[in-house]
Amino acid sequence: MEKTCIVVPCYNEKVTIRKVVKALLHHPVEIIVIDDGSSFDVRQELSELPIHFLRHKINLGQGAALQTGTEYALSISADYIIHFDGDGQHDPDIIPDLIAAIKKGDKDIIMGSRFMDKEIRSNIPFLRSVILKGAIFINYIKSGIWLTDAHNGLRVMNRRAGECLKFRETRMAYATELLEIISNNKLRIGEIPSKVLYTEYSLEKGQKNRDAIHVLIDIFSKTLFP
């Protein structure tokens, strides 16, 4: 029987992590939570839940957490791997659609997109939308891959794609590096509409607009001056 693992990075998501994990337990998957140096006891928060738990002693960044979780998923013979944020922004109900899409076998990795569906797109805060569109352009310059969304933490991949992931960028710039990995390894890529739940908490906890701008500047400068 094919195995699907969900990798959930967690850094101080005390408000949401238990709710997110419990919602994911309704699906036929194995859940891998990576505590990326949180200041609270994540293991205790999830103590009785049937999950795999890994911990970084210090905060290394989301890219590093996803690398750790993906490598662990491969080590326990995962056929498919889903990346799913721990801050409550993603809708767990999309899991069956992700699994069905990757099992078709015509794509190696499928990315969630907030811009493919008009109704979902209309809920994105204006400034965040502008920043994301800028990131789409920069990603295209770096990788030659044009997507409708950028820096969306939701994605599903097959084993071949998971084995190609070797992030050097440990923090948020990993999302652009991911597209370079996809391009360099000639992985087949697709997109699927995905809802992002922008709550007061997720906007406060997630990547701030100013931080996103700094990431874009860093990526662009590395493109001009490699």
N, C-alpha and C positions, 0 to 999 in steps of 0.2 A: 504493500500500500504506500502511495506517495505521501511524503511528509512536508507540511508547510509550517515554517517557523515565522513568528512575528518578533522583530527586534524593536524594543521600546527603550530609547535613551531617556534617562531621568536625571535632571539636575535641579534639585530643590522644588520639584513639582508636588509639594506636600498637599496642596488643595485638590489636585486632580488625579494623581497617579493611581490611587486605589480604584477610583471610579472608572478610569480608562481601562485598567487591567481586568476588572470584573466584567466590563462590557465585552471585551475581547474573548473572554472565556466561553461565551455563548457560541463561538465558532470552532470548527474542527482543526485547531492549530495548536502548536506548542509556543508558549510565550517566553521570550528571553528579555528580562529587564536588566539594563546596565545602569547602575548607580554611578554617575560620573562625578564622584566626590561631593555628594550632597551634604548639607550641614545637619540634616535630620536622619534618623535611622530608617532608611527605606526598607530594609529587610524586615524590620519589625512591623512596619506599616502593611506589608504584604505577607506576613508570616504564615498564615494558614492557606494561602492560595497556591494552587498547583502550577508553579512557574519555575523556570530556570533563573537564577539570580547571580549576576556578576557585579563586581565593584572595582572602580578605580579609586585608589586611596586619595588622589588629588584630582581636581577638575582639569581634564585634558581637552574638553571641547566636543561638540556634537559629532564632528567627523571621526574623532578617535573612538567615541562610544559606539558609533555605527560599525566601525572597523572591527572592534572587539566582538560585538554581537554577531556580525556576519561570519567572522572566522569561527566562532563557537557554533553557530548554526550549521556550518559546513562540517564541523567535527562530529556532530551528532546526526549526520547523513540527511540533512535537509535537501529536498528536491526543489523547493521554492522558498524564497525569503521575502518577507514584507518588512519595510521600514515604516514605523508608525510613531508619530510624536507623542510624548507623554503629557503634554500641556492641555489636552482636551480640545484641540482645534479640529482634529479629524473625526469624521463620522464612522463609527465602527460598522455600521450597516453596509459600508462599501466593500467589506472583506469578501463576501461571495463573488461580487463582480470582479474584483482583482484576481481572485483565484481562477475564475472561469476564463478571464482574458488571457492570463499567462499560460493556462493549460491548452489553449488552442494551438500553441507550438510555433506560431509564425513570428513571435517576438521574444527577445531575450530579456528585455527589461521594459516595463511600462510605468510611466510617470503619471502621477495625479496632476490635474490641471484645473485651476480655478476659473480659467477664461474660456473654456469650451462651451459652457452652458450659460445662456444669457441671464437666467435668474440668479445663478450662483455668482456670476461676474458682477451683477448690480449690487451685491452686498459687500464688496471689497472697499475699504476706506480709500478716498480719492488719492491721498498722498502715497499710500502703500501701492496703489495701482500704478502710479507714475514710476515709482522706484522699481517695481517688478518689470515693467516694460523696458526700462533702461537695462536691467539685468539680462533680459532676453536678448537684447542687441549685443551686449558684451559677451554673453555666452556663445553667441553665433560667431563672433570674431575669433574667440579662443578655440572653438571646437568644430566649427562648420556645421553645427546642428541647430536648426531653427525649431524651437518649441513654442507653444502658446503660453507657457508659464515658466517661472524660474524660482529656485529656492523653495520649492514645495517639498516638505519632508515626507510625503507619502509616495511610495513606489513599491513595485513587486518585481522580482527577478527570478530567473531560473538558476540552476546550479552553476552553469557555465559563466554567467554574468557575475555571480557572487565570487567565483574564483578569480576574476579579473580585478576585483576591488583591492587596490593598494593605495590608500590615501596618504599623501604627504601633507596636505592641508588638514590640520586636525580640527579647525574651528569652522565657521559658517562658509568660508570660501571652498569647502569641500564640494559643495553643490555644483560649482563650475568645473572643478577638477573631475568630477564624476562624468561630465559630458566629454571631456578630453579622453578619459579612459574608455568610454563607449566608442568614440571615434577611432582611437588607436587600435582597439581590438575588434573593430568592425562588428560590434554587437547590433542586433536589430532592435530598434527602439520604437515605442508607441506611446500614446497618451490616452487617458481615460478621464472623463469629467469627475471632479471630486469637490465636495462641499468643504469649505473651511468655516468653522464656527468662531467668529470674532466676538469674544466676550471681553468684558472689562479686565478680567484676570488674564486672559490669553494675550491681550494687547500689552498689558503691563509686564507679563512674564516673558513674552516672546522677544524676538529680535526687534529692537527699537529702530525707528526710521533713521535716526542719525547713525546708528551702528551699521545698518544696511548700506547707507551711503558710503561709509568708510570702507566697507567690504568691496563695494563697486569700484571705488577709487584705487584700492589696493590691487584688485584684479586687473584693472585697466592699465595701471602703471607697470605691472609685471608683463602685460602684453606688449606695451611699447618698449620696455627696457628689460627684456628677459635676462 
